[in-house]
Amino acid sequence: MKSVKLEKTVEQTQTTSVSNVSYYADILFETIKTGIIKSNVLAMFAGLCFALFIHGGSLFNHMGAIILALVGSSLVIGAAGTFNNLYDRDIDAKMERTKKRPTVTGSMTLKNGLILGILFSITGIILLAFASPLAALLGFLGLFLYTVPYTIWTKRSTIYNTEVGSLSGAVPPLIGWAAISPDIYHPAAIGLFVLMLIWQMPHFYAIAIRKLDDYRAAGVPMLPVIKGIRRTKIQTLVYLVILLASSVLFFPFSKTIAITSFVLTLGWMILGIAGYKRMSDYKWATAMFIYSLNHITILFALIIGYSLILMYIK
């Protein structure tokens, strides 16, 4: 009888321990914004693979730098998300989609968040430095751009906060490229930077329309809040035209990637134009948001697959 009670106590203790680990893991993951980490690491890896393809490198010969770049960039991006969450605690509390973040509820205290962000920043930049000093410099630049010019200076003060924030969002492909080659001014690297830079505007404008009431309640001057939804839709289509034109940047290196980028963006434009008046604003923004995720995922997956396959065929 005592043995049965002891077994039950052990099981309850184990269950409690697992629950505690899961609870603290959720707090950590929400604080560092794992969704953003995944999307940015995908962009970083695309830049890394494209650099290997362009410069005739081998995946296995650069395995050390690849692992360092993957882990280092993940930590730096997680640090940026942490600092953003900490600074935005007051406005996050006013928005439905963010009011349950650990930094708002107090599950992640300011002190612990700062320790986490600083630790991730230092460790991530050191790891990137072992991959390449230029990758570390770019990692620091991306972290700085997201934390200071975007989060602190412009997010609450100007409708151009999305454009400013997109600068940091366009750095990950360059980090991956720099882990393999210091030639970040190579036209192919510039093409990746431009792709990621321009893609973010229609993507985040769609989010801003979908979450218009949240941003209005928090007093964040997103474009649809200040200039209206019609202006935001038109500006979205203008950026899609620019994104369509940027496809030509990949043509000298891969007709497959260039044509795929063109076709995917053209489909995005057609969706935006066709649904401009036929769909409600929310439905239009939702469709554009979902398409944006598929657009960049397919394109980066193609760049990675294309690069990894053809680098061994050359």
WOZI-V472336 format. One line per field, one symbol per residue. psi: psi as a letter, one per 30 degrees, with the letter a starting at -180 (. if undefined). burial: 1 if it has 9 or more other C-alpha atoms within 8 Angstrom, else 0. A space follows every 50 residues. Layout:
BEGIN
psi = ???
burial = ???
END
This chain:
BEGIN
psi = eeeeeeeeeeeeeeeeeeeeeeeeeeeeeeefifeeeeeeeeeeeeeeee eeeeghlkeefgeeeeeeeeeeeeeeeeeeeeeeeeegeefeffkefffg kefeffejleeeeeeeeeeeeeeeeeeeeeekeeeeeeeeeeeeeeeded eeefegflfgeeeeffeeffeeeeeeeffekfifgkeeeeeeeeeeeeee eeefeeeeeeheeeeeefgkhlefeefleeeeeeeeeeeeeeeeefffff efejeeeeeeeeeeeeeeeeeeeegefflleeeeeeeeeeeeeeeeeeee eeeeeeeeeffff.
burial = 00000000000000000000000000101111110111011111111111 11100011000100110111111111111111111111101111100111 11111001000011011101101111111111111111111111111111 11111111111101111111111111111110010001111111111111 11111111110101111101111110011011100110111111011011 10001011111101110110110011001001011101101110110011 11110011011000
END
